[in-house]
Amino acid sequence: MLNPNLFKIPKIIIALDFYDKKTAMKLVNVLNPSIYYLKIGKEMFTILGFKFIKELHQLGFNIFLDLKFHDIPNTVFNATKAAADLGVWMLSVHASGGKKMLISAKKALKSFKKNAPLLIAVTALTSLKEEELKDIGIQISLTEYILKLSQLSKDCGLDGIVCPGREAKKIKFLLGNQYKIITPGIRISKDLPHDQNNIITPKEAKEYKIDYIVIGRSITMSKNPIKKLDLIIKSME
């Protein structure tokens, strides 16, 4: 269980975006699994595979498998089922895959019943700029696009969405507080934005009623990650 003192602030997911296991475990070994979740994305899953997830489970961590499935419905069905078989806590698909794909992903979890992971749809990447939507033929604004995909994902029975922080308030208002919002692109004042264009602070994440914040390079590139995490938590309290 998570620390009850943290229930009123966004829960923290640490993105393990490393290129080797040794470096990743250096950080993992100083994290408390009762407070922090871990995210395994394409990089680490490609390098270390499902065995690494099993090792992290043995250490007591809940895992967000963030592979952003986006394919034909049958392929996503099988991929989602395979991911759920790993015992992960949460997994992601791309909302832009469409209604049939999203429904297929949800159906893949039916047999897992209460043990099914949370199924989360990625709406728009935090690196995406407004003008880039037009490059892929989308003529509505970025906010409209995110809200449209959020509504579609809920209609298809998913548990929540990944979205830039500034849209979170509107999504909570439209879809209800029970619908989970996961937001990357979290930075504190001295952090570099890197390739993220839609960024917010941890304090803003709390104000926007975001459920989970994903923090990567702000922690993984820090000389003192625990001190940095303490500062982030204090800023939200």
Contacts in CASP RR format, 6 or more apart in sequence:
PFRMAT RR
TARGET T0000
AUTHOR 0000-0000-0000
METHOD contacts of the structure
MODEL  1
MLNPNLFKIPKIIIALDFYDKKTAMKLVNVLNPSIYYLKIGKEMFTILGF
KFIKELHQLGFNIFLDLKFHDIPNTVFNATKAAADLGVWMLSVHASGGKK
MLISAKKALKSFKKNAPLLIAVTALTSLKEEELKDIGIQISLTEYILKLS
QLSKDCGLDGIVCPGREAKKIKFLLGNQYKIITPGIRISKDLPHDQNNII
TPKEAKEYKIDYIVIGRSITMSKNPIKKLDLIIKSME
1 34 0 8 1.000
2 11 0 8 1.000
2 34 0 8 1.000
2 35 0 8 1.000
3 34 0 8 1.000
3 35 0 8 1.000
6 35 0 8 1.000
6 233 0 8 1.000
9 206 0 8 1.000
9 233 0 8 1.000
9 236 0 8 1.000
9 237 0 8 1.000
10 183 0 8 1.000
10 202 0 8 1.000
10 205 0 8 1.000
10 206 0 8 1.000
10 210 0 8 1.000
10 211 0 8 1.000
10 212 0 8 1.000
10 213 0 8 1.000
10 236 0 8 1.000
11 37 0 8 1.000
11 211 0 8 1.000
11 212 0 8 1.000
11 213 0 8 1.000
12 35 0 8 1.000
12 36 0 8 1.000
12 37 0 8 1.000
12 212 0 8 1.000
12 213 0 8 1.000
12 215 0 8 1.000
12 229 0 8 1.000
12 232 0 8 1.000
12 233 0 8 1.000
13 36 0 8 1.000
13 37 0 8 1.000
13 38 0 8 1.000
13 39 0 8 1.000
13 64 0 8 1.000
13 182 0 8 1.000
13 212 0 8 1.000
13 213 0 8 1.000
13 214 0 8 1.000
13 215 0 8 1.000
14 27 0 8 1.000
14 31 0 8 1.000
14 36 0 8 1.000
14 37 0 8 1.000
14 38 0 8 1.000
14 39 0 8 1.000
14 215 0 8 1.000
14 216 0 8 1.000
14 219 0 8 1.000
14 220 0 8 1.000
15 39 0 8 1.000
15 41 0 8 1.000
15 66 0 8 1.000
15 184 0 8 1.000
15 214 0 8 1.000
15 215 0 8 1.000
15 216 0 8 1.000
15 220 0 8 1.000
16 24 0 8 1.000
16 27 0 8 1.000
16 28 0 8 1.000
16 38 0 8 1.000
16 39 0 8 1.000
16 40 0 8 1.000
16 41 0 8 1.000
16 44 0 8 1.000
16 220 0 8 1.000
17 41 0 8 1.000
17 43 0 8 1.000
17 44 0 8 1.000
17 216 0 8 1.000
17 217 0 8 1.000
17 220 0 8 1.000
18 24 0 8 1.000
18 27 0 8 1.000
18 43 0 8 1.000
18 44 0 8 1.000
18 220 0 8 1.000
19 43 0 8 1.000
19 47 0 8 1.000
20 47 0 8 1.000
21 47 0 8 1.000
21 48 0 8 1.000
21 52 0 8 1.000
24 44 0 8 1.000
27 219 0 8 1.000
27 220 0 8 1.000
27 225 0 8 1.000
28 38 0 8 1.000
28 56 0 8 1.000
28 59 0 8 1.000
28 61 0 8 1.000
30 225 0 8 1.000
30 226 0 8 1.000
31 38 0 8 1.000
31 61 0 8 1.000
33 59 0 8 1.000
33 60 0 8 1.000
33 61 0 8 1.000
33 62 0 8 1.000
36 61 0 8 1.000
36 229 0 8 1.000
37 61 0 8 1.000
37 62 0 8 1.000
37 63 0 8 1.000
37 64 0 8 1.000
37 89 0 8 1.000
37 90 0 8 1.000
37 212 0 8 1.000
38 56 0 8 1.000
38 61 0 8 1.000
38 62 0 8 1.000
38 63 0 8 1.000
38 64 0 8 1.000
39 63 0 8 1.000
39 64 0 8 1.000
39 66 0 8 1.000
39 214 0 8 1.000
40 52 0 8 1.000
40 53 0 8 1.000
40 56 0 8 1.000
40 63 0 8 1.000
40 64 0 8 1.000
40 65 0 8 1.000
40 66 0 8 1.000
41 65 0 8 1.000
41 66 0 8 1.000
41 67 0 8 1.000
42 66 0 8 1.000
42 67 0 8 1.000
42 68 0 8 1.000
44 52 0 8 1.000
45 52 0 8 1.000
45 53 0 8 1.000
45 65 0 8 1.000
45 67 0 8 1.000
50 86 0 8 1.000
53 63 0 8 1.000
53 65 0 8 1.000
53 86 0 8 1.000
53 87 0 8 1.000
53 88 0 8 1.000
54 86 0 8 1.000
56 63 0 8 1.000
57 63 0 8 1.000
57 87 0 8 1.000
62 89 0 8 1.000
62 90 0 8 1.000
63 86 0 8 1.000
63 87 0 8 1.000
63 88 0 8 1.000
63 89 0 8 1.000
63 90 0 8 1.000
64 88 0 8 1.000
64 89 0 8 1.000
64 90 0 8 1.000
64 91 0 8 1.000
64 92 0 8 1.000
64 182 0 8 1.000
64 214 0 8 1.000
65 83 0 8 1.000
65 86 0 8 1.000
65 88 0 8 1.000
65 90 0 8 1.000
65 91 0 8 1.000
65 92 0 8 1.000
65 117 0 8 1.000
66 91 0 8 1.000
66 92 0 8 1.000
67 79 0 8 1.000
67 83 0 8 1.000
67 91 0 8 1.000
67 92 0 8 1.000
68 92 0 8 1.000
68 93 0 8 1.000
68 94 0 8 1.000
68 122 0 8 1.000
69 75 0 8 1.000
69 76 0 8 1.000
69 79 0 8 1.000
69 80 0 8 1.000
69 83 0 8 1.000
69 91 0 8 1.000
69 92 0 8 1.000
69 93 0 8 1.000
69 94 0 8 1.000
69 105 0 8 1.000
70 76 0 8 1.000
70 93 0 8 1.000
70 94 0 8 1.000
70 96 0 8 1.000
70 97 0 8 1.000
70 101 0 8 1.000
71 79 0 8 1.000
71 101 0 8 1.000
72 101 0 8 1.000
73 100 0 8 1.000
73 101 0 8 1.000
73 103 0 8 1.000
73 104 0 8 1.000
74 104 0 8 1.000
76 93 0 8 1.000
76 101 0 8 1.000
76 104 0 8 1.000
76 105 0 8 1.000
76 108 0 8 1.000
77 104 0 8 1.000
77 105 0 8 1.000
77 107 0 8 1.000
77 108 0 8 1.000
78 108 0 8 1.000
80 91 0 8 1.000
80 93 0 8 1.000
80 104 0 8 1.000
80 105 0 8 1.000
80 108 0 8 1.000
80 109 0 8 1.000
80 119 0 8 1.000
81 108 0 8 1.000
81 109 0 8 1.000
81 111 0 8 1.000
83 91 0 8 1.000
83 117 0 8 1.000
84 91 0 8 1.000
84 108 0 8 1.000
84 109 0 8 1.000
84 112 0 8 1.000
84 116 0 8 1.000
84 117 0 8 1.000
87 115 0 8 1.000
87 117 0 8 1.000
88 117 0 8 1.000
89 117 0 8 1.000
89 118 0 8 1.000
90 117 0 8 1.000
90 118 0 8 1.000
90 119 0 8 1.000
90 120 0 8 1.000
90 182 0 8 1.000
91 117 0 8 1.000
91 118 0 8 1.000
91 119 0 8 1.000
91 120 0 8 1.000
92 120 0 8 1.000
92 121 0 8 1.000
92 122 0 8 1.000
92 162 0 8 1.000
93 101 0 8 1.000
93 102 0 8 1.000
93 105 0 8 1.000
93 119 0 8 1.000
93 120 0 8 1.000
93 121 0 8 1.000
93 122 0 8 1.000
93 158 0 8 1.000
94 121 0 8 1.000
94 122 0 8 1.000
95 102 0 8 1.000
95 121 0 8 1.000
95 122 0 8 1.000
95 123 0 8 1.000
95 149 0 8 1.000
95 150 0 8 1.000
95 152 0 8 1.000
95 153 0 8 1.000
95 161 0 8 1.000
96 149 0 8 1.000
98 152 0 8 1.000
99 152 0 8 1.000
99 155 0 8 1.000
99 156 0 8 1.000
102 121 0 8 1.000
102 152 0 8 1.000
102 153 0 8 1.000
102 156 0 8 1.000
102 157 0 8 1.000
102 158 0 8 1.000
103 156 0 8 1.000
103 157 0 8 1.000
105 119 0 8 1.000
105 158 0 8 1.000
106 119 0 8 1.000
106 156 0 8 1.000
106 157 0 8 1.000
106 158 0 8 1.000
109 116 0 8 1.000
109 117 0 8 1.000
109 119 0 8 1.000
110 116 0 8 1.000
118 159 0 8 1.000
118 160 0 8 1.000
118 180 0 8 1.000
119 157 0 8 1.000
119 158 0 8 1.000
119 159 0 8 1.000
119 160 0 8 1.000
120 158 0 8 1.000
120 159 0 8 1.000
120 160 0 8 1.000
120 161 0 8 1.000
120 162 0 8 1.000
120 180 0 8 1.000
120 182 0 8 1.000
121 149 0 8 1.000
121 150 0 8 1.000
121 153 0 8 1.000
121 158 0 8 1.000
121 160 0 8 1.000
121 161 0 8 1.000
121 162 0 8 1.000
122 161 0 8 1.000
122 162 0 8 1.000
123 145 0 8 1.000
123 146 0 8 1.000
123 149 0 8 1.000
123 150 0 8 1.000
123 153 0 8 1.000
123 161 0 8 1.000
123 162 0 8 1.000
123 163 0 8 1.000
123 167 0 8 1.000
124 142 0 8 1.000
124 145 0 8 1.000
124 146 0 8 1.000
124 149 0 8 1.000
124 163 0 8 1.000
124 164 0 8 1.000
124 198 0 8 1.000
126 164 0 8 1.000
126 183 0 8 1.000
126 184 0 8 1.000
126 185 0 8 1.000
126 196 0 8 1.000
126 197 0 8 1.000
126 198 0 8 1.000
126 199 0 8 1.000
127 195 0 8 1.000
127 196 0 8 1.000
127 197 0 8 1.000
127 198 0 8 1.000
128 142 0 8 1.000
128 197 0 8 1.000
128 198 0 8 1.000
129 142 0 8 1.000
129 197 0 8 1.000
130 141 0 8 1.000
130 142 0 8 1.000
133 139 0 8 1.000
133 140 0 8 1.000
133 141 0 8 1.000
133 142 0 8 1.000
133 145 0 8 1.000
138 145 0 8 1.000
140 148 0 8 1.000
143 167 0 8 1.000
143 170 0 8 1.000
146 163 0 8 1.000
146 164 0 8 1.000
146 167 0 8 1.000
146 171 0 8 1.000
147 167 0 8 1.000
147 170 0 8 1.000
147 171 0 8 1.000
147 174 0 8 1.000
149 161 0 8 1.000
150 161 0 8 1.000
150 163 0 8 1.000
150 167 0 8 1.000
150 171 0 8 1.000
150 174 0 8 1.000
150 175 0 8 1.000
150 179 0 8 1.000
151 174 0 8 1.000
151 175 0 8 1.000
153 160 0 8 1.000
153 161 0 8 1.000
154 160 0 8 1.000
154 175 0 8 1.000
154 179 0 8 1.000
159 179 0 8 1.000
159 180 0 8 1.000
160 179 0 8 1.000
160 180 0 8 1.000
160 181 0 8 1.000
160 182 0 8 1.000
161 171 0 8 1.000
161 179 0 8 1.000
161 180 0 8 1.000
161 181 0 8 1.000
161 182 0 8 1.000
162 182 0 8 1.000
162 183 0 8 1.000
162 184 0 8 1.000
162 214 0 8 1.000
163 171 0 8 1.000
163 181 0 8 1.000
163 182 0 8 1.000
163 183 0 8 1.000
164 183 0 8 1.000
164 185 0 8 1.000
164 198 0 8 1.000
164 200 0 8 1.000
165 181 0 8 1.000
165 183 0 8 1.000
165 185 0 8 1.000
165 198 0 8 1.000
165 200 0 8 1.000
165 204 0 8 1.000
165 205 0 8 1.000
165 208 0 8 1.000
165 210 0 8 1.000
166 198 0 8 1.000
166 200 0 8 1.000
166 208 0 8 1.000
168 181 0 8 1.000
168 183 0 8 1.000
168 205 0 8 1.000
168 208 0 8 1.000
168 209 0 8 1.000
168 210 0 8 1.000
169 208 0 8 1.000
169 209 0 8 1.000
171 179 0 8 1.000
171 181 0 8 1.000
172 179 0 8 1.000
172 181 0 8 1.000
172 208 0 8 1.000
172 209 0 8 1.000
177 209 0 8 1.000
180 211 0 8 1.000
180 212 0 8 1.000
181 208 0 8 1.000
181 209 0 8 1.000
181 210 0 8 1.000
181 211 0 8 1.000
181 212 0 8 1.000
182 210 0 8 1.000
182 211 0 8 1.000
182 212 0 8 1.000
182 213 0 8 1.000
182 214 0 8 1.000
183 200 0 8 1.000
183 205 0 8 1.000
183 208 0 8 1.000
183 210 0 8 1.000
183 212 0 8 1.000
183 213 0 8 1.000
183 214 0 8 1.000
184 196 0 8 1.000
184 213 0 8 1.000
184 214 0 8 1.000
184 215 0 8 1.000
184 216 0 8 1.000
185 196 0 8 1.000
185 198 0 8 1.000
185 199 0 8 1.000
185 200 0 8 1.000
185 214 0 8 1.000
186 199 0 8 1.000
186 200 0 8 1.000
186 201 0 8 1.000
186 202 0 8 1.000
186 205 0 8 1.000
186 213 0 8 1.000
186 214 0 8 1.000
186 215 0 8 1.000
186 218 0 8 1.000
186 232 0 8 1.000
187 193 0 8 1.000
187 196 0 8 1.000
187 199 0 8 1.000
187 200 0 8 1.000
187 201 0 8 1.000
187 218 0 8 1.000
188 201 0 8 1.000
188 202 0 8 1.000
188 218 0 8 1.000
188 231 0 8 1.000
188 232 0 8 1.000
188 235 0 8 1.000
189 201 0 8 1.000
191 217 0 8 1.000
191 218 0 8 1.000
193 199 0 8 1.000
194 217 0 8 1.000
200 208 0 8 1.000
201 235 0 8 1.000
202 213 0 8 1.000
202 232 0 8 1.000
202 233 0 8 1.000
202 235 0 8 1.000
202 236 0 8 1.000
203 235 0 8 1.000
203 236 0 8 1.000
205 213 0 8 1.000
205 236 0 8 1.000
206 236 0 8 1.000
215 229 0 8 1.000
215 232 0 8 1.000
218 228 0 8 1.000
218 232 0 8 1.000
219 225 0 8 1.000
219 228 0 8 1.000
219 229 0 8 1.000
222 228 0 8 1.000
END
